[in-house]
Amino acid sequence: MDEWAGAESWPAVYDEDAPRGSVTDQAAVHLRLARPLSVDREHARELLAAPEIPWLGSRVDYAVGDAGNRRFETNLRLPLRDTASGMVLHKAAYLDLGPAEPAPGGYVWAIGWRSPTLAPLFPVFAGHLALEDGELVLEGYYAPPGGELGIIVDRMLLNVAARRTAQSLLATFWDALASLR
């Protein structure tokens, strides 16, 4: 059974009939991924509130606009095929994680990532990670590099890379939180 909620029925990244996958006026693409996860919400909040989260990467000190935000130097992974093949590309990234905010049925954390080097060549993501009602959800917007041309290339090819990278990161969070069961 596929662990990804609705994996077989995910709309195409640019499906105009679905809110996810739509392109905004700012050339950003909506992305929503979910996996079922039943864990104690308070333990999950405590785990993600830790000053250091080794499985996520090294903590980086920097001036933060919002109190409680933390930045990690992490390694984003892009599986080139299914996970059984073992072929994976790696890219260093800064991952920003906000404090837990109460949400209906759980908690939500602001999350975003960007490349620390050659930033104009890689997508930027801003959104949230939510643990609500037995689901772990990663939702937000990513901006493909290259403006309008980047959107065209994303439609043809790169959306698969963006989705697989986000799935891999969501799986990292899922693995850590599932260990609380």
C-alpha positions as CSV (number, residue, x, y, z in Angstrom):
1,M,0.0,0.0,0.0
2,D,1.3,3.5,-0.9
3,E,2.1,5.5,2.3
4,W,1.4,8.8,0.4
5,A,-2.2,9.9,0.9
6,G,-3.9,10.1,-2.4
7,A,-0.6,9.4,-4.4
8,E,-2.5,7.7,-7.2
9,S,-5.0,10.6,-7.4
10,W,-2.7,13.5,-7.1
11,P,-3.5,16.1,-9.8
12,A,-0.9,17.2,-12.2
13,V,1.1,20.1,-10.7
14,Y,-0.7,22.5,-13.0
15,D,-4.2,21.1,-12.8
16,E,-6.4,24.2,-13.2
17,D,-9.3,22.5,-11.5
18,A,-7.5,21.9,-8.2
19,P,-6.2,24.5,-5.8
20,R,-2.9,22.6,-5.4
21,G,-0.8,22.8,-8.5
22,S,-2.0,26.2,-9.5
23,V,0.3,28.9,-10.6
24,T,-0.1,32.3,-8.8
25,D,0.5,35.7,-10.4
26,Q,3.9,35.7,-8.7
27,A,5.0,32.6,-10.7
28,A,4.8,30.3,-7.7
29,V,3.4,26.8,-7.7
30,H,1.2,25.4,-5.0
31,L,2.3,22.1,-3.6
32,R,0.5,19.9,-1.0
33,L,1.7,16.5,0.2
34,A,0.2,14.4,3.0
35,R,1.0,11.1,4.8
36,P,-1.1,9.4,7.5
37,L,0.5,9.7,10.9
38,S,-0.9,8.9,14.3
39,V,1.4,10.2,17.1
40,D,1.0,12.1,20.3
41,R,0.8,15.7,19.2
42,E,2.5,17.0,22.3
43,H,5.5,14.7,21.9
44,A,5.7,15.8,18.2
45,R,5.6,19.5,19.3
46,E,8.4,18.9,21.8
47,L,10.6,17.0,19.3
48,L,10.3,19.8,16.7
49,A,10.8,22.5,19.4
50,A,14.3,21.2,20.4
51,P,17.1,23.7,19.8
52,E,19.0,21.1,17.9
53,I,17.4,18.6,15.6
54,P,20.4,16.4,14.4
55,W,18.3,14.4,11.9
56,L,17.4,17.7,10.2
57,G,20.9,19.1,10.0
58,S,23.2,21.6,11.7
59,R,21.6,24.6,13.4
60,V,22.8,27.9,11.8
61,D,22.7,31.1,13.8
62,Y,21.4,34.1,11.9
63,A,19.2,37.2,12.5
64,V,15.6,36.0,12.6
65,G,12.7,38.3,12.0
66,D,10.2,36.2,14.0
67,A,11.0,34.9,17.5
68,G,11.3,31.2,17.7
69,N,12.3,30.6,14.0
70,R,15.4,28.4,13.6
71,R,17.5,27.8,10.6
72,F,19.2,24.5,9.8
73,E,21.8,23.7,7.2
74,T,20.3,20.5,5.7
75,N,20.7,18.2,2.8
76,L,17.7,18.0,0.5
77,R,17.4,14.8,-1.5
78,L,15.9,14.2,-4.9
79,P,15.3,10.5,-5.6
80,L,15.7,10.1,-9.4
81,R,13.4,7.2,-9.6
82,D,11.5,5.2,-7.1
83,T,13.2,4.9,-3.7
84,A,14.2,1.3,-4.4
85,S,16.6,2.3,-7.1
86,G,18.8,4.2,-4.6
87,M,19.7,6.9,-7.2
88,V,19.5,10.2,-5.3
89,L,20.8,13.7,-6.0
90,H,21.7,15.8,-2.9
91,K,21.6,19.6,-2.6
92,A,22.6,21.7,0.4
93,A,19.9,24.0,1.6
94,Y,18.9,26.3,4.4
95,L,15.7,25.1,6.0
96,D,13.8,27.5,8.3
97,L,11.4,26.1,10.8
98,G,9.1,28.2,12.9
99,P,7.6,27.5,16.3
100,A,4.6,25.3,16.7
101,E,1.3,27.1,16.5
102,P,-1.9,25.5,17.7
103,A,-4.2,24.3,14.8
104,P,-7.5,22.4,14.8
105,G,-6.6,18.9,15.7
106,G,-2.9,19.5,16.1
107,Y,-0.1,21.9,15.4
108,V,1.4,23.8,12.4
109,W,5.0,25.0,11.8
110,A,6.1,27.6,9.3
111,I,8.7,26.0,7.0
112,G,10.8,27.2,4.1
113,W,13.9,26.4,2.3
114,R,16.4,27.8,-0.2
115,S,19.8,27.1,-1.6
116,P,22.7,28.7,0.3
117,T,24.7,28.9,-2.9
118,L,23.8,29.7,-6.5
119,A,20.3,30.6,-5.1
120,P,19.0,32.0,-8.4
121,L,19.4,28.5,-10.0
122,F,17.2,26.6,-7.4
123,P,13.6,26.9,-6.3
124,V,12.6,28.5,-3.1
125,F,9.8,27.1,-0.9
126,A,7.6,28.8,1.7
127,G,4.7,27.1,3.5
128,H,3.9,25.0,6.5
129,L,4.2,21.6,8.0
130,A,1.1,20.5,9.8
131,L,0.3,17.6,12.1
132,E,-3.5,17.5,12.2
133,D,-6.1,14.8,12.6
134,G,-3.8,11.9,12.0
135,E,-2.0,13.4,9.0
136,L,1.4,15.0,8.4
137,V,1.0,17.6,5.7
138,L,3.6,19.7,3.9
139,E,1.9,22.5,2.0
140,G,3.1,25.8,0.4
141,Y,4.4,27.4,-2.7
142,Y,7.7,27.0,-4.5
143,A,9.1,29.5,-7.0
144,P,11.0,27.9,-9.8
145,P,14.1,29.7,-10.9
146,G,14.0,31.7,-14.0
147,G,10.8,33.7,-13.8
148,E,8.3,33.0,-16.7
149,L,10.8,30.7,-18.5
150,G,11.3,28.8,-15.3
151,I,7.5,28.2,-15.0
152,I,7.5,26.8,-18.5
153,V,10.4,24.5,-17.8
154,D,8.8,23.5,-14.5
155,R,5.6,22.6,-16.3
156,M,7.5,20.3,-18.7
157,L,10.0,18.7,-16.3
158,L,11.0,20.3,-13.0
159,N,7.7,19.9,-11.2
160,V,8.5,16.2,-10.8
161,A,11.9,17.1,-9.2
162,A,10.2,19.7,-6.8
163,R,7.5,17.2,-5.8
164,R,10.0,14.3,-5.2
165,T,12.3,16.6,-3.2
166,A,9.3,17.7,-1.0
167,Q,8.2,14.1,-0.6
168,S,11.7,13.1,0.5
169,L,11.8,16.0,3.1
170,L,8.3,15.1,4.3
171,A,9.5,11.5,4.7
172,T,12.4,12.7,6.9
173,F,9.9,14.4,9.2
174,W,7.6,11.4,9.1
175,D,10.3,9.0,10.0
176,A,11.4,11.1,13.0
177,L,7.8,11.7,14.2
178,A,6.8,8.1,13.6
179,S,9.6,7.0,16.0
180,L,7.5,8.6,18.8
181,R,4.8,5.9,18.5
